[in-house]
Amino acid sequence: MKKVILASMVCGTLLMGAGAGQPANADFPERRIEFIVAWNAGGATDLITRAVTPKLAEILGVDVSVRNIAGAAGTIGTAQFTRANPDGYTLLQTPAGPVIMQPHLRDTGYGLEDMEPICRLSLAPLALMVPQESPYKSVDDLVDAAKASPGGIDYGSAGAGTLPHVSMIGLSQVADVEMTHVPYQGSAPAMRALLGGEVDAVSEQSNLVPRYELRALGLWSEERTSEMPDVPTMKEQGYDLTFANWNAWYAPPGTPKDVVNKLADACEKALQDPAVIKAIQEDQETPIQFLGPEDLREFHRTQFEVAEELLRASGLTD
């Protein structure tokens, strides 16, 4: 059985500098640092950013601000970020989608090598979920129904090419079944459709299961989680698949290594602060899982390549 591992998911102007790499600055930082969030204020990525920035400002001794540059599934702000001056004063916080999915789906103006990894903050597994009254009690139940009636099982997602959509493409391929995809404009409409009986199942972040009082058939994670210890993983049920959304920090390409390392150290320290842990892990139910620059680089590269493979296999890309 083939193993698929995929984690990946306010318009404005940005002052951008010319030139490639900048010389290292032992006194970094000396002025305000700005995070670009390529989504509207109040969303999940924005909230995680704002949960960390006060502690980051305290650690680094400078002001840290957030600028929201939304649009085109996170690609507008991300593209502007990659052209910023590579001095460590303009950073990006992003989920998986804009950096591992969208470059394969559209001309984003950036790719794998156009950002310098700093740190990963969180990793939240997806869950395959159904309503409590659903006749499906396990993944096998859902797969058996799909085999008995090809195309007869409808699943919703936050949109074509999103991580939840790709996770279901992966399941269809591994289980060798045909299911019908129903895309929505975001996760909230998809959840309403599930609760309203418009679709049979949805794959989404696992924290939505208790929030909407749903039944989780399986977790797309390597191991069971402490939050849902009774829910088996997809792997336990014979489907060797893992999918999770994640949030990470990046600097523009060419940023000096010592600046990146100083930011990564500050990131790790901030994630150990009780107030930050409460805001991210407890309030938002998003597990904190730190990775440093080199581990994030390899993680990102693997995710990028697997996303390309799955999207091509699904027919969403050439």
Protein Blocks (a to p, Z undefined) as FASTA:
>chain_A
ZZdddehiiaddddddedjdddddfkbcfbdcddddfbdehiaklmmmmmmmmmmmmmno
pacdddddeeehhlmmmmmmmmpccehpaccdddfklmmmmmmmpcnhpafklcccfbdf
bdcdddddddfklcbfbfklmmmmmmmmghkaccddfbehiaklmmmmmmmmmnopaddd
dddebjklmmmmmmnopambdcddfklmmmnopadfbdcbfbdcfklmmbccfklnopac
dddddddddddehiafklmmmmmmmmmmmmmpmklmmmmmmmnopacddddfklmmmmmm
mmmmmmmmmmmmnopaZZ
